[in-house]
Amino acid sequence: MEEKNMPEKKFKAGPITATIWSNQGKSKAGEAITFSSVAIERNYKDTGGNWKKTGSLGLNDIPKAALVLSKAYEYLTLKEFNLA
């Protein structure tokens, strides 16, 4: 059974979430490396009342997106210097 990659960390502000993922790859020299990526999404209800996710942001979502991205950046920077 394949192991599912779980999020390392999530930051949420209202309907906006920034999710940090830890990924495995190879460097140009062929060495195994771990790197992080950040996904941002907005949760909303469709006309049928079902919850959906999108990467599209409205005007009022932008400050919340900036906040969660700032928190993700802070977390990753502190982690890089072993302060998290």
Contact map, one row per residue, 1 for C-alpha under 8 A:
111000000000000000000000000000000000000000000000000000000000000000000000000000000000
111100000000000000000000000000000000000000000000000000000000000000000000000000000000
111110000000000000000000000000000000000000000000000000000000000000000000000000000000
011111000000000000000000000000000000000000000000000000000000000000000000000000000000
001111100000000000000000000000000000000000000000000000000000000000000000000000000000
000111110000000000001000000000000000000000000000000000000000000000000000000000000000
000011111100000000111100000000000000000000000000000000000000000000000000000000000000
000001111100000000111100000000000000000000000000000000000000000000000000000000000000
000000111110000000111000000000000000000000000000000000000000000000000000000000000000
000000111111000011110000000000000000000000000000000000000000000000000001000000000000
000000001111100011100000000000000000000000000000000000000000000000010011000000000000
000000000111111111000000000000000000000000000000000000000000000000010000000000000000
000000000011111110000000000000000000000000000000000000000000000110110000000000000000
000000000001111110000000000000000000000000000000000000000000000100000000000000000000
000000000001111110000000000000000000000001110000000000000000000000000000000000000000
000000000001111111000000000000000000000111100000000000000000100110010000000000000000
000000000111111111100000000000000000000111000000000000000000000010010000000000000000
000000000111000111110000000000000000011110000000000000000000000010011001000000000000
000000111110000011111000000000000000011100000000000000000000000000000001000000000000
000000111100000001111100000000000001111000000000000000000000000000000001000000000000
000001111000000000111110000000000001111000000000000000000000000000000000000000000000
000000110000000000011111000000000111100000000000000000000000000000000000000000000000
000000000000000000001111100000000111100000000000000000000000000000000000000000000000
000000000000000000000111110000011110000000000000000000000000000000000000000000000000
000000000000000000000011111000011110000000000000000000000000000000000000000000000000
000000000000000000000001111111111000000000000000000000000000000000000000000000000000
000000000000000000000000111111111000000000000000000000000000000000000000000000000000
000000000000000000000000011111100000000000000000000000000000000000000000000000000000
000000000000000000000000011111100000000000000000000000000000000000000000000000000000
000000000000000000000000011111110000000000000000000000000000000000000000000000000000
000000000000000000000000011111111000000000000000000000000000000000000000000000000000
000000000000000000000001111001111100000000000000000000000000000000000000000000000000
000000000000000000000001111000111110000000000000000000000000000000000000000000000000
000000000000000000000111100000011111000000000000000000000000000000000000000000000000
000000000000000000000111100000001111100000000000000000000000000000000000000000000000
000000000000000000011110000000000111110000000000000000000000000000000000000000000000
000000000000000000011110000000000011111000000000000000000000000000000000000000000000
000000000000000001111000000000000001111100000000000000000000000000000001000000000000
000000000000000001111000000000000000111110000000000000000000000000000000000000000000
000000000000000111100000000000000000011111000000000000100000000010000000000000000000
000000000000000111000000000000000000001111100000000011110000000000000000000000000000
000000000000001110000000000000000000000111110000000011111000000000000000000000000000
000000000000001100000000000000000000000011111000001111000000000000000000000000000000
000000000000001000000000000000000000000001111100001110000000000000000000000000000000
000000000000000000000000000000000000000000111111111100000000000000000000000000000000
000000000000000000000000000000000000000000011111111100000000000000000000000000000000
000000000000000000000000000000000000000000001111110000000000000000000000000000000000
000000000000000000000000000000000000000000001111110000000000000000000000000000000000
000000000000000000000000000000000000000000001111111000000000000000000000000000000000
000000000000000000000000000000000000000000001111111100000000000000000000000000000000
000000000000000000000000000000000000000000111100111110000000000000000000000000000000
000000000000000000000000000000000000000000111100011111000000000000000000000000000000
000000000000000000000000000000000000000011110000001111100000000000000000000000000000
000000000000000000000000000000000000000011100000000111111000000000000000000000000000
000000000000000000000000000000000000000111000000000011111000000000000000000000000000
000000000000000000000000000000000000000011000000000001111100000000000000000000000000
000000000000000000000000000000000000000001000000000001111110110000000000000000000000
000000000000000000000000000000000000000000000000000000011111110000000000000000000000
000000000000000000000000000000000000000000000000000000001111110000000000000000000000
000000000000000000000000000000000000000000000000000000000111111100000000000000000000
000000000000000100000000000000000000000000000000000000001111111110000000000000000000
000000000000000000000000000000000000000000000000000000001111111111000000000000000000
000000000000000000000000000000000000000000000000000000000001111111100000000000000000
000000000000110100000000000000000000000000000000000000000001111111110000000000000000
000000000000100111000000000000000000000100000000000000000000111111111000000000000000
000000000000000000000000000000000000000000000000000000000000011111111100000000000000
000000000000100000000000000000000000000000000000000000000000001111111110000000000000
000000000011100111000000000000000000000000000000000000000000000111111111000000000000
000000000000000001000000000000000000000000000000000000000000000011111111100000000000
000000000000000000000000000000000000000000000000000000000000000001111111110000000000
000000000010000000000000000000000000000000000000000000000000000000111111111000000000
000000000110000001110000000000000000010000000000000000000000000000011111111100000000
000000000000000000000000000000000000000000000000000000000000000000001111111110000000
000000000000000000000000000000000000000000000000000000000000000000000111111111000000
000000000000000000000000000000000000000000000000000000000000000000000011111111100001
000000000000000000000000000000000000000000000000000000000000000000000001111111110000
000000000000000000000000000000000000000000000000000000000000000000000000111111111000
000000000000000000000000000000000000000000000000000000000000000000000000011111111111
000000000000000000000000000000000000000000000000000000000000000000000000001111111111
000000000000000000000000000000000000000000000000000000000000000000000000000111111110
000000000000000000000000000000000000000000000000000000000000000000000000000011111111
000000000000000000000000000000000000000000000000000000000000000000000000000001111111
000000000000000000000000000000000000000000000000000000000000000000000000000001111111
000000000000000000000000000000000000000000000000000000000000000000000000001001101111
